[in-house]
Amino acid sequence: MARIRQSFYNKSEMVTLLGVSEKQHEVYMPNEIFNDFIEAFEEYELKGKTSTHIAYAYAYYFLANYQWRYAQYRRYNEATGLETQINEGVIKQILGFPAKSEQYTYLTKNKTGLLQMIGYIRKETDKPCRYWYDDSDGRSIKEVVFRFESEYKDVYSNNKSWKVSMPLKGYWRDQESEKENIENGTFFQLENTHMLDIDTFIYCMTKEELGVEGFYLYSFLKMSTDKFNEFDCSNVNMAKLTGLSIDEVKSQLKKLEQRNMITNDHKPYCLNKPVDSQTWANTYTVNDFKEFARSLISCNVLPKQKKISSERYAREYGWANEKEINGYFVNTWTGEFVRSINEVVEDNTDYGDDDIFAGRNPFQD
């Protein structure tokens, strides 16, 4: 059964809780995380878990990165004089789950949690309380330097019962680097990473229809379009590449597009497609946070998928598994010559275009 999405904080509360400031926005995630998580879920026979589990693991690791990188573990309320510790219970609520929920603890718990077993986190009692940038060696790029609570014992009490998740990939990209203490992680080197803004995370966590699943799929598309600017992918392949179910992929793609977080070119559906022909996948791009829909009334109205004949499809789009060689189209599946490049494909069927923009805004129902 799919979980019921919840939001425990609004945007303002989340910004305050996480201490978001002008210079604390960028979080760099390792590109290999998607493949690593899929392999881990398969290795530990967790593939049957719902889409929420792998999305929860990703969002949890993102938040662990943000907290460590910007030393955000405590929030003091001057009005009440009370301090909020951003501990595991609060983190669960940030991600859209009750503080006492245990459904996803197997992913994050100490020693036997999945994220710890695959080398993504390690539980530590000492945590960063501040950071600064060092450019003393004359390098053009300043290196982040952390200061820890253990260095200020007169300020911070030693709370051994409160363990936080140290994001290991922030320091070292692999076990060999950790053994040699070569700091090549995402805190220090940005190669093969994708950058996500904390505002995007907050946007998703405060929208019940998005949550960790929407954030996870957006992040995957962000990584993919960072590489290629545009990303062509079918729903089936996207499910394989993310570990999400096909139904979750379809659902979240619609929600992300409605919120103007992504674009989709909506290629037409081909009627009576020949069995030896392959249609083209949709092409996606991602938008920056400033372009996201700010209210329900500004959400996009999605077009209904256009349906055209196979003849028209061949003429206007061509088949994805055909390649031009020496003036002929060749079927790359069979190696057979299909037709001359000058041969015209006839289409005598008129399906009409009256249903192209018959979409509606589901938020206005």
Secondary structure, DSSP 8 states (H G I E B T S, - for coil): -------SS-HHHHHHHTT--TT--EEEEETTHHHHHHHHHHHTT-TTS-HHHHHHHHHHHHHHHHHHHTT--EEEETTTTEEEE--HHHHHHHTTS-TT--TTHHHHSTTTSHHHHTTSEEEES--EEEEEEE-TT--SS-EEEEEEGGG-TTTS---TT--EEEEHHHH-SSHHHHHHT---STTT--TTEEEEEHHHHHHHHT-TTTHHHHHHHHHHHHHHHHHHSSEE--HHHHHHHH---HHHHHHHHHHHHHTTSEEE----EEET--TT------EEEE--GGGS--SGGGS-------EEEHHHHHHHT--TTEEEETTEEEETTT--EEEETT----------STTTT----GGG-
